[in-house]
Amino acid sequence: MAPSLAQAYRRRWWMAITAIIENLLFSAVLLGWASLLIMLKNEGFYSHLCIVNETVHTNVTTPQSGQWRSCVEQEEVLNLGFTIGSFLLSAATLPLGILMDKYGPRPLRLLGSACFAASCAMIAAAAYDPEVLSVLIFFAVSFNGFGGICLTFTSLTLPNMFGNVRSTILSLMIGSYASSAVTFPGVKVIYDLGVSFRVIMWVWSGMACMVFLNCFLNWPAESFPAPEDVRYTSKRVKLSGVVTEDKMTGDRYVTHVTVMEDTMGSKQLEPEQTNSQSTTQGSVPLCHSICSPILLWSLITMAMTQLRLIFFMGAMNKMLEFLVTHGNPEPSEELQKEANEQVGFYSSIFGTMQLLCLLTCPLIGYIMDWRMKECEEENANTQTERSQSDPPKRDRKIQKLTNAMRAFIFTNILLVTFGIISLIDNLPIQLLSFVLHTIVRGFIHSCCGGLYAAVYPANHFGTLTGLQSMISAAFALLQQPLFILMLGPLKGNPYWINLGLLVFSLTGFLLPGYLFYHRRNLIMAKAQRDRLAASKSDKENAPLTQSASENAKSQANGHAANGYTPNGHTA
């Protein structure tokens, strides 16, 4: 039986910690494709294509010697599997968002862990006879990508239980998702120690079953409401009156003392607030959000970034090999051996660096949460509740937009720097491009999620996020023809493709440019509302000020009639 929402709230830290670990080991592990590709080639997946076409360039040995042939045709077919898996890893978010809004995260997380376990089992089964069962790799990577995004997408709603640090917890979830690319390099280390590839996959499948069990025992059947919709640890306000009497005039005053009580449960909004919120969300149709300029520019930015990152991960081994051989079509045996060693070494370093996502993503979460505690509550009636002595608070929506704009500018600067470094024909300096690639991959999704949360209604967030991911994944399919172009007409030289992608990445600055324009309009509109509110308040306070002055005059006249001076002495 699924636990209740209150039980899940008490277990929120356990759920958050296990979700981070599960994302790290089971979500986007396909992003460590460079290490998996080496293991698949060593296990002989699609090596029969090299025997048929006889376009062998590396490892020209026979299966009887314990090694398998490797060729360009084999790499193209296996890279197609990576393209399919990475496409499902992003494109499935739109239907998943619709299903999660209807059924909650629990069934999708159960389904995702089952699919991941099945994918590992299929890879292990195919490794027993790769010449016949190599086709299973396409089904395996499809299940792997779909199961991984199910685990990732369902964990993104968990930070709703953490209040003001929601963006920081969210960035940790996204960081663990991005850092999961380190998993296959870690598996390769175990594989190089002599552990059977089939044993590794069977054990991994069993670990995915533990994820299924953890979700079954701890995740609630209902969705995690947003903090503005449900107050998990709300506080009830009580007013108690204290009566005091002025000894001189005999007037009585009532002083209200506020008492705060911790409670659990749903936030009980005033009827007027509830009606206004439902009217506001219902008054914005989905088509209006989809056709907005911000979504258009974000789609261009995310599609460009996704293609840039996916192409680098898919073609990294061949680009590293080109930096060693410099495009020599017939390298010597010593040079080819050196190239294989360098590719294996640098791909391991790249995989290890993916843990930087887990360390650097809280930085972008901090940027997205910058000065949010200084903002006024969205549902509070600030005009009536704020005292005159309180300093003016920041507008929450404008602050969210400002933070998102700064985050996108910072991320795009890192992306352009990464593109420039990837053009340099130097192998050691590519370590810096590995670092930048890892940071950008962790930052970009947090930026986009924070932007959508700031601009669009809450009931549109899941659909818009899924739409953005699906369009970006479809655009990233271009990495397969770009990979074929690099291996074919360009003879392994990635320079011109990297240069074109660098120029294309400059379009990422169009989104923060429009956000600056939109933010300026919001500031002007808020200033106009404040002026109107101030003028209205002055008109309402004018009669009160006049009546107060008249009361003061009448009291002074009464004291004079009784024989008292203003100082309280008898005349």
TALINTA-V279571 format. One record per residue. N is the residue number from 1. RES is the residue in one small letter. PHI is phi as a letter, one per 30 degrees, with the letter a starting at -180 (* if undefined). Layout:
N_RES_PHI + N_RES_PHI
//
This chain:
1_m_* + 2_a_d + 3_p_d + 4_s_d + 5_l_d + 6_a_d + 7_q_d + 8_a_d + 9_y_d + 10_r_d + 11_r_c + 12_r_d + 13_w_d + 14_w_d + 15_m_d + 16_a_d + 17_i_d + 18_t_d + 19_a_d + 20_i_d + 21_i_d + 22_e_d + 23_n_d + 24_l_d + 25_l_c + 26_f_b + 27_s_c + 28_a_c + 29_v_d + 30_l_d + 31_l_d + 32_g_c + 33_w_e + 34_a_e + 35_s_d + 36_l_d + 37_l_d + 38_i_d + 39_m_d + 40_l_d + 41_k_d + 42_n_d + 43_e_d + 44_g_i + 45_f_d + 46_y_h + 47_s_d + 48_h_d + 49_l_d + 50_c_d + 51_i_d + 52_v_d + 53_n_c + 54_e_h + 55_t_c + 56_v_d + 57_h_c + 58_t_b + 59_n_h + 60_v_d + 61_t_b + 62_t_c + 63_p_d + 64_q_d + 65_s_d + 66_g_j + 67_q_b + 68_w_b + 69_r_d + 70_s_b + 71_c_a + 72_v_d + 73_e_d + 74_q_d + 75_e_d + 76_e_d + 77_v_d + 78_l_d + 79_n_d + 80_l_d + 81_g_d + 82_f_d + 83_t_d + 84_i_d + 85_g_d + 86_s_d + 87_f_d + 88_l_d + 89_l_d + 90_s_c + 91_a_d + 92_a_d + 93_t_d + 94_l_d + 95_p_d + 96_l_d + 97_g_d + 98_i_d + 99_l_d + 100_m_d + 101_d_d + 102_k_c + 103_y_c + 104_g_i + 105_p_d + 106_r_e + 107_p_d + 108_l_d + 109_r_d + 110_l_d + 111_l_d + 112_g_d + 113_s_d + 114_a_d + 115_c_d + 116_f_d + 117_a_d + 118_a_d + 119_s_d + 120_c_d + 121_a_d + 122_m_d + 123_i_d + 124_a_d + 125_a_d + 126_a_d + 127_a_d + 128_y_d + 129_d_b + 130_p_d + 131_e_d + 132_v_c + 133_l_c + 134_s_d + 135_v_d + 136_l_d + 137_i_d + 138_f_d + 139_f_d + 140_a_d + 141_v_d + 142_s_d + 143_f_d + 144_n_d + 145_g_d + 146_f_d + 147_g_d + 148_g_d + 149_i_d + 150_c_d + 151_l_d + 152_t_d + 153_f_d + 154_t_d + 155_s_d + 156_l_d + 157_t_d + 158_l_d + 159_p_d + 160_n_d + 161_m_d + 162_f_c + 163_g_h + 164_n_d + 165_v_c + 166_r_e + 167_s_d + 168_t_d + 169_i_d + 170_l_d + 171_s_d + 172_l_d + 173_m_d + 174_i_d + 175_g_d + 176_s_d + 177_y_d + 178_a_d + 179_s_d + 180_s_d + 181_a_d + 182_v_d + 183_t_d + 184_f_d + 185_p_e + 186_g_d + 187_v_d + 188_k_d + 189_v_d + 190_i_d + 191_y_d + 192_d_d + 193_l_d + 194_g_j + 195_v_d + 196_s_d + 197_f_d + 198_r_d + 199_v_d + 200_i_d + 201_m_d + 202_w_d + 203_v_d + 204_w_d + 205_s_d + 206_g_d + 207_m_d + 208_a_d + 209_c_d + 210_m_d + 211_v_d + 212_f_e + 213_l_d + 214_n_d + 215_c_d + 216_f_d + 217_l_d + 218_n_c + 219_w_d + 220_p_d + 221_a_d + 222_e_c + 223_s_d + 224_f_d + 225_p_d + 226_a_d + 227_p_e + 228_e_d + 229_d_c + 230_v_b + 231_r_c + 232_y_d + 233_t_b + 234_s_d + 235_k_b + 236_r_c + 237_v_c + 238_k_c + 239_l_c + 240_s_c + 241_g_d + 242_v_c + 243_v_c + 244_t_b + 245_e_b + 246_d_d + 247_k_d + 248_m_d + 249_t_c + 250_g_i + 251_d_d + 252_r_c + 253_y_b + 254_v_c + 255_t_c + 256_h_c + 257_v_c + 258_t_c + 259_v_b + 260_m_c + 261_e_b + 262_d_d + 263_t_b + 264_m_b + 265_g_k + 266_s_d + 267_k_d + 268_q_c + 269_l_d + 270_e_d + 271_p_e + 272_e_d + 273_q_d + 274_t_d + 275_n_d + 276_s_d + 277_q_d + 278_s_d + 279_t_d + 280_t_d + 281_q_d + 282_g_d + 283_s_d + 284_v_c + 285_p_d + 286_l_d + 287_c_d + 288_h_d + 289_s_d + 290_i_d + 291_c_d + 292_s_d + 293_p_d + 294_i_d + 295_l_d + 296_l_d + 297_w_d + 298_s_d + 299_l_d + 300_i_d + 301_t_d + 302_m_d + 303_a_d + 304_m_d + 305_t_d + 306_q_d + 307_l_d + 308_r_d + 309_l_d + 310_i_d + 311_f_d + 312_f_d + 313_m_d + 314_g_d + 315_a_c + 316_m_d + 317_n_d + 318_k_d + 319_m_d + 320_l_d + 321_e_d + 322_f_d + 323_l_d + 324_v_d + 325_t_d + 326_h_h + 327_g_i + 328_n_d + 329_p_d + 330_e_b + 331_p_d + 332_s_d + 333_e_d + 334_e_d + 335_l_d + 336_q_d + 337_k_d + 338_e_d + 339_a_d + 340_n_d + 341_e_d + 342_q_d + 343_v_d + 344_g_d + 345_f_d + 346_y_d + 347_s_d + 348_s_d + 349_i_d + 350_f_d + 351_g_d + 352_t_d + 353_m_d + 354_q_d + 355_l_d + 356_l_d + 357_c_e + 358_l_d + 359_l_d + 360_t_c + 361_c_d + 362_p_e + 363_l_d + 364_i_d + 365_g_d + 366_y_d + 367_i_d + 368_m_d + 369_d_c + 370_w_d + 371_r_i + 372_m_d + 373_k_d + 374_e_d + 375_c_c + 376_e_d + 377_e_d + 378_e_d + 379_n_c + 380_a_d + 381_n_d + 382_t_d + 383_q_d + 384_t_c + 385_e_c + 386_r_d + 387_s_d + 388_q_d + 389_s_d + 390_d_d + 391_p_d + 392_p_d + 393_k_c + 394_r_d + 395_d_d + 396_r_d + 397_k_d + 398_i_d + 399_q_d + 400_k_d + 401_l_d + 402_t_d + 403_n_d + 404_a_d + 405_m_d + 406_r_d + 407_a_d + 408_f_d + 409_i_d + 410_f_d + 411_t_d + 412_n_d + 413_i_d + 414_l_d + 415_l_d + 416_v_d + 417_t_d + 418_f_d + 419_g_d + 420_i_d + 421_i_d + 422_s_d + 423_l_d + 424_i_d + 425_d_d + 426_n_b + 427_l_d + 428_p_d + 429_i_d + 430_q_d + 431_l_d + 432_l_d + 433_s_d + 434_f_d + 435_v_d + 436_l_d + 437_h_e + 438_t_d + 439_i_d + 440_v_d + 441_r_d + 442_g_d + 443_f_d + 444_i_d + 445_h_d + 446_s_d + 447_c_d + 448_c_d + 449_g_d + 450_g_d + 451_l_d + 452_y_d + 453_a_d + 454_a_d + 455_v_c + 456_y_c + 457_p_d + 458_a_d + 459_n_d + 460_h_c + 461_f_d + 462_g_d + 463_t_d + 464_l_d + 465_t_d + 466_g_d + 467_l_d + 468_q_d + 469_s_d + 470_m_d + 471_i_d + 472_s_d + 473_a_d + 474_a_d + 475_f_d + 476_a_d + 477_l_d + 478_l_d + 479_q_d + 480_q_d + 481_p_d + 482_l_d + 483_f_d + 484_i_d + 485_l_d + 486_m_d + 487_l_d + 488_g_c + 489_p_d + 490_l_d + 491_k_h + 492_g_i + 493_n_d + 494_p_c + 495_y_d + 496_w_d + 497_i_d + 498_n_d + 499_l_d + 500_g_d + 501_l_d + 502_l_d + 503_v_d + 504_f_d + 505_s_d + 506_l_d + 507_t_d + 508_g_d + 509_f_d + 510_l_d + 511_l_d + 512_p_d + 513_g_d + 514_y_d + 515_l_d + 516_f_d + 517_y_d + 518_h_d + 519_r_d + 520_r_d + 521_n_d + 522_l_d + 523_i_d + 524_m_d + 525_a_d + 526_k_d + 527_a_d + 528_q_d + 529_r_d + 530_d_d + 531_r_d + 532_l_d + 533_a_d + 534_a_d + 535_s_d + 536_k_d + 537_s_d + 538_d_d + 539_k_d + 540_e_d + 541_n_d + 542_a_d + 543_p_d + 544_l_d + 545_t_d + 546_q_d + 547_s_d + 548_a_d + 549_s_d + 550_e_d + 551_n_d + 552_a_d + 553_k_d + 554_s_d + 555_q_d + 556_a_d + 557_n_d + 558_g_d + 559_h_d + 560_a_d + 561_a_d + 562_n_d + 563_g_j + 564_y_c + 565_t_d + 566_p_e + 567_n_d + 568_g_j + 569_h_c + 570_t_d + 571_a_d
//
